[in-house]
């Protein structure tokens, strides 16, 4: 067996020892001190967790794409199901993933042993670099031999860069690392405008021009769909709809602090977590917040500092933008037109705030959920409305000109954003929400905006169709589930009901792609006119008419995605 190879029964890549590893080697001629032995004795057992999912998916995509790049004319369906071990061989997978071939700081190694040079081959959907000690051509050779390299995740790096890192913590099949410096920079790299970038965990992409951030996010959507189902890789993903404000857009910030022993109240850090740590970085200003929120941010810090000695534990602060009447004598925010409102902020989680979208007003408790980029909401809600109008016209076979879609169902409706934004083009709108508080807000918002054709129902979205009597051929359904996505029971009920048009809005694109793949596997989605083979035939079959991403959170890895599905008759 070659030197530096760990015999685990898996196909592990063998990397030549670097000068650093040779100088800090652990051979028998180099005796460790007692303290070093004690540190190594604390080595934790690596286990696979849900948190590893994003990284492992990115690794598999990298290995698959590397393999495809070496095969002339190969189809993605021909790529191996697994790299480094036989597909489904959990024992071989565990043997590989639990035996990292490199030292790490939290595994007891000295920092000098943990410094390595790596090549960044890809960036995950969360903006973290996927790197190996192998250069691209070496990686290609290894993959073609059926070998699997050890991978490092490195924040604030870009594809094609070479970087100096410090390995910190071993995970399932990879090692988390800190970035020491970039030795070979990408042409896409720019100087980040924020002095906290590289330490603060809030932003991941400030070192990239905004146009390149948009293309990165389009590729994130593309890769997520291809990973969920290789056949989805054929679907075109439209360019990302950009935010009117790449900075100064956030209408809500939640800085926090911890109370630590031996730290004086005046020295307590107030801000956001340091990347890869549970410690708070002291932040005096956040440039992605709106001007109003940035003013409130300073006031929130001062208020917390003034009474810091009264805190026994840490706390999370709230700064949220709101709209108030320009003239307080003109009436309440409910009565005053949008044009007569001005921006303000609140620091009180129990207060109520008002957001404005076009000529509509939405009120809700400051601590509850609402989209945090007001500048893009007119385009965001407008796209959904235009998609529904377009398909209502195109599917109409009657002569009355009223459109094919008469009823709109808004599942996961929250405070009523989409139901109210689209209500004018439907005879009836039904909103469903599991939160009593949200339903109450939605009802009040509908009344405030004169939307008297909306009925809001308190209940689980998974059982919504038990309460719906409208003809599915004249019905559109909006679904906007939480980041974890929908669930199979709801999706099966949705297909069984068979609305004419479905608009799926997602803040978690991998979960959205997984949900659509569930529908495909049930035979409910056709790709190139073909459906998955199966015994049971669904009551409705859909085609994916459009995939449109939106950038609600510039400078971060987050991307929203809207998929339109149209029933094939």
N, C-alpha and C positions, 0 to 999 in steps of 0.2 A: 504494500500500500504506500502511495507517495507520502512524503512528509507533509504535515499540516492538514491531512485529511482525517475527518472524524468518521469512523466506520459506524454508521447508524442504520445501514440497510437501505438508505435512500440515495438518490442521485444528487449529491451535493457538489457544488462548484468548488474548485480548489484555487484559492487566490495566493499568489506568491507573497511571502512575508515582506512587508515594507521595512524600510530602514528603521522606522520607529518601533515596529514590533520586534525587530532583531535586537535593538539596543535595550529594549525593556522586556526582554524575553523572560520566560518562566522555566527555563531548563533546570536540571538538577544542579548545575554548577552555580546557579544564582539562588541563594537561600533567601526566603522571605522572613521578614521580622514577625514577631509574635502578633503585633497589631494588624499586620496584613493578613495573617491567617485568621484572626478573629473576624475581620471584615468579610473575608471570603466565606466564612462559615455561615454568614447571614443570608447567603444566596436564596432568593425566593423561588418557589416552583412556578414556572410560567404556565398560565392557563389561558385557553381561548375564551374570549369574552365578546359580547355584542359590540363593544367599543372598537374591536379590531376590524370589524366588517368593512369600513370604508377603505382602510389601508390594504387589506387583503384583496378586495375587489380591484383596486388600482394596480396591485402587483400582478394579478392574473391578467388584467388587460394589457399591461406592459409586456409580459412574457408572450401572450398571444399575438400582439401586434408585432413584436420582434420576430416571432416565428413566421408570421404571414409576410413580413418584409423580406424574408429570405427565400420565399417560395413564389416563383413566377406563376401568376395567374391563379394562385390558390384562393379558395373561397373561405370566408370566416367559419363556415360550418365544418371545414376540414381540419381546423386547428385541434391539437390534442385537448382532451377534456381536463387534463391536469399536467403540471410540470413538476419534476423532481420526485414524483411517486405515482403509482398507478391510481387512476381515479377511483375513489371510494376506499382506498387503503388507509384507514384512520390510524393504524398503528405506525405505518411508515411516516405519515404526516406528522404525528406527535413526536416521533424520534427526531425528525428534522427540526421541527419548530421549537423544541425544548432544549436544543443543544447549540446555542449560538457559538460560532467559531471566533468571536471577537470579545475582548474585554469590555466592560461597561462600568461607569462610575458607581452606580447604585448596586452593582454586583460585587463591589469590594475592590475594584482595581484602582490603582493610582491614576491621577489625571493624565500624567505623562504617557501612560499606556493606552489611554482612550482616544488620543488624537490621531485622526486618520484623514487621508485624502480620498475623496469620492467623486463620482461622476453622476450628475443629475439627469435621469432619462425621461422623467415624466413628472407632472404635478397632479396631485389628487384633487378631487372635487372640493376639498377643504383648503386648497391653496398650499399644501405641504409637498415639498419635493420628495420624489422617490429616487433613491440613489443606491449605487453599488460601488465596490472598489474596482469593478471592471469598466473599462472604456467601452463605448458603443460596439466597436467591432469585436471586442472580446466577449461582450455579453451575447452578441449574435452567435458566435461560435459555441458558447456554452449551451444556449437554448437549443441549437440544432443537434447537439449531442445528447439532449434529454436531461441536461444538468440544470440545477436551480441555484442561483446566486443568493447570498445573504444580503438582505435589503436594509437600508437605513432611511428613516423619515427625517427630513431636514427642513425646518420652517424658513420662510423668506428666501427660498432659492427658486431658480427658473430652469426650465428644460434647456439642456445643452451646457449648463455651467459646470465647472469643476470647483469644488469647495473643500475647505479644511473644516473638519467637524470634531466634536467631542461626543463619543458615544456615552449615553446616560443610562438608559433603562431598556432591558430586554423585554420584548413582547412576543406574541405567538408568530414566529417566523420572520421577525424583523426587530430592529433596534431603534429606539427613539434617540435622536441626537440633537445637540445644540450647534448652531452655526458659529464658527470662529471667524471665518472670512471667506470671501469668494476670490479664488485665484484666477479663474478664466470666466469673465462676465459675459452674459447674454447681451446681444445687441438691443434687446427689449428693456433692459434694466435702466431705470432712471433714479434720480435722487428723490427720496420720499419727502414731501413737504412737512410732515409731522415729526417733531423732535422725539416723540415717544415710539415711533415706528421701529420695529425690531425687538422691542421689549414688551409693549402692550399687546394683549391678546385680542383687542377689539377689531383691528384691521389686519388683513393678510396680503393686500394687493397694491398698496400705495407705491411700490417700487416698479409699477408697470403703468404705461400710458393708458388712459381710459379706453381708447379704441381697442387696445390689445386685451384689456380686461373683458370687454364685451365679447371678443372672439373666443377668449378662454372659456367664458361661461356658456357660449353656444356649443363649444366642444364638450363641456361637462354634460350638457343635456344629451348630446349625440352619443357620448360614451355610455351614459347611464342606460339609454334605451338599447344600445347594442349589447351591453352586458346582460340586461334582463332577458333579451331574446335576440340572437344574431340576426333574425329576419327583420327586426326593428331597425337594424343598422342601415337598411335601404331607405328609410323614411327621411325626407328632407326636413331639416330643422332651420327655421327662418332666422335671420339675423336678430340679435337681441335688441329689444326696444329699450333705448337708453333713458336714463333719468335726466330730466332737464338740469338737475343740479348734481354734479359729481361729488361736490363737497357742500357742507352747510345744508344738508337735507333732512337730517334726523330730527323728528319732533318729540322724541323721548330718549332720555338717558337714565341709567340706573347705576351710578357709582356706588361703591361700598367700601367698608373698612373693617378691620379686625382689631380687637384689643389683645395685645400680646404682653406677656410678662416683661418687666424691665424696660418697657417703652413708655416714655413720658407722653401725656396727652397731646402736647404740642407737636410731637414727632410722629403721631399716628398717620400712616399713609391713607389717603382717600383717593380712590380711582378705580382701576380695573386690574384684573389679575395679570401677573407676568406670564409670558408664554411658557407653557409646560410646568408651571409652578402653582402652588396654592397661596402664594404671597401676593399682596396688593402693591401695585406700582402707583406712587403718588402722582396724580395728574391734575394740573391746574386748569387745563383747557382742552376741549375736544373739538377739532375742526370739522368733523362730519356733522355736528349738531347745527341746527339753525341759529341765526343770530340771537333770537329770543331765548332758545334753550341754552346757548352759551352764557348769556347773562344769568339765567337761572342756575346754571352749573356753579358759577362763582358764588352766588348767594347760598346755595345748598352746602357748599364746602365751608363757608364762613359760619353758617348756623350750626353745623356739626362740630366744628372746631371750638366754638364758643361754649358748648356744653359737653365737650368730649369727656371731661372728668366724671360726668354722671353716668356714662355708659359702662356696664359691666361686661357686656359682650359686644361683638361687632353689629353692624346694621347695614341695610341697603337703603339708599336714598332714592328719591324719585324727582326727576325734573321733566315736566311735560308741557308742551305748547298747547295753548287753547286760543279760542277766539271770543272776544267780549265786545259788547256795544261800544262804539266810539263815544257816544253820548249816553251816560248812565240814566239820564232822565227820559230817554226815548223809549224805554221799555226793557224787557228781558231779552236774552239771546233768542228765545223762542219766537218773539214778536218782530225782532229787528231783521230787515233784509240782509242778505250776505254782504252787499256793497257797503253796509254801514257797520261792519265788524272790523276790529283791529286785533293784532296778535298780542298775546300776553303769555305768561307761564304760571304754573302752579307747582308747589313743592308738597302739597297735601294729597296723599294717596286716597283719602276719603272724599275729596272734592269731585266735582263733575267738570268735564271738559267738553269743548265743542270743536269738531273738525268740519272743514268746508271742502266739498268736492263739487266743482262747477257751481251750480246754483243751489246745491243741496246742503243741508246741515245735519250733522250726526252728533248726538250727545250720548255720553257714556261715563261711567266712573273712571277716574284717572288711573286706577290700578288695573283696569281690565284691558283686554286685547283690542287693538285696532292697528291698522297698517301705519308704520312710522315714517313713511316718506310721502308727505302730502303733495309734493311737486309732481309726482308721476301718477297719482290716483285718477285724475281726469282721463289720461290715456289708457290706464289699466282697466278701469270700469268701462270706458268707451269702447275698447276693443271687444270686450265680452258682449256689450250691447249691439255692436255692429255685426259681430258674428251671428248672433241670434236673428237680427233683422235680415241679414243677407240670406241665411238659409230658410227663413220664413218665406221670403220672396221666391227663392229658387225652387222650393218644394211645393209651392202653391199650384194647384191644378184647377182651382175654381175661377170664376169670373167676377167675384165680388171685390177682388183686390185687397181683401183683409189679411192675407198671408196665411200660410199653412199652420203656423204655431199660434195657438190661442191661449195656452196655459203655461205658466212658468213655475217650476218647483225649485226652490233654493234650499238644498240640504246643507247642514252645518252653517246656517245663515248668520250666526253671531248677532251683531247689532243691526243687521239689515242692509249692509252696504250694497251688495249686488241686487238684492230683491228690489230695493228702492230705486237704485240707479237705472234699472231696466223696466220698471213697472208700467211706464207709459205706453209700451208697445204690446201689451197683453191684456186680454179681457180679465184674467184672474191670475194672481200670484200667490203661491203658498210657500211660507218659510218655515223651516223646522230647526229646532235647536234644543239641546239637552239642558242648557243652563237657564234657570228661571230668571236670573238677573238679565241675561242677554235678550231673552224673549220680551221682557218688560221694556228694555231699551229700544228694541226693534219696533214694538208697537207704538211707543212714544215718538220715535223718529219718523215712522210712516205718517202719523197724524200731523207732526210738525211740517212735513213736506207735502201734505195734501195727497198722499198715496192711499186712497180709500178702497183700492181694489186688491189689497194685500191681506191675507189671513196668516197670522203667525201661530204655530202649533208647538206646544211644549212636549217634547218626547225624543226618543232615541232615533237618529236618522236611519238606523238599521231596520226600523219597523215603519218607516214613513209610508210605504206604498199600501199598507193596510187601510190608511185613512184617505187615500186619493181615489176619486171617482172619475176624473177627467179621462177622455179618450187619449191613449198614449200616442196615437198618430198625429194629434194636434198639440203635443206637449213637449217642452224642452226642460231638461234638468241641469242645474248647476250644482256641482259638488266641489267643495273647498274644505277638505278634511285637514286635521292637524298634520304636523310634519311626519308622523309615523305612517300616514296614509289611511286608506279606508280599510275595510275588512272583507273577507271572502263572502260572508253571509249577505252583507249589504250589496256587494257587487252582483251576486247571483240574483238577488231580488230586483235590482236595477234592470238587469238583462231580461228577467222574466216579465217585468212590467213593459219594457220595450219602448221608451220614449223615442220620438223621432230624432231628436238632437240631444247630445250630452256635451256639456262644457266642463272639463275637469281642470280645476285650478289647483296648483300644488306649490307649497313652499319646500317640500321634500321631494326632489325630482327622482331619486332612486326608488322611493316608495311609490311614486306615481307610475314609473315604468314597471315596477313589480305588479301593481294592481292591473295595469293594462295587459301584462303578460298572463295574469290569472284569467282575464276575460278571453284572451286569445286561446289559452289552453282549453277553455270551455267551448270553443268554437264560435265565440261571439264577436271576434274581430277578424276581418279578412285582410290579408296582405297580398297585393297583386292578384286579387280575386280569389285567393286560396285561403281556406280555413283549416285549422288543426283537425285532424281526423279524430273521431270519438264516437262512442255508441249513442250518447244523448245529443239530440239536436236542439240548440237553443231557440227560443221563440223570436229572437232578434239577432241580426248580424250587422256589425258596424264597420265602416271604414274610417281610418284616421285621416281627416280632411286637412288638418293644420296642426303644426307644433310651433307655438310662438312663445319664446322666453321673454321675460321682463326683468330689468335690473332695478329692483327696489332698494338695493343696499350696495351702492358703489363703494369701492375700496375694500370690500369684504368678499368672501367666497360665495355668499348666498345668492341664489338665483330663483326667481319664481317662474313657473312654466304653465302655459295654458294649452290644453289639447282639445280640439273639437272633433267629436265623433258623430257621424251621420249614419242613420240606419239605412241599410240597403234593402230596397223593396223590389 
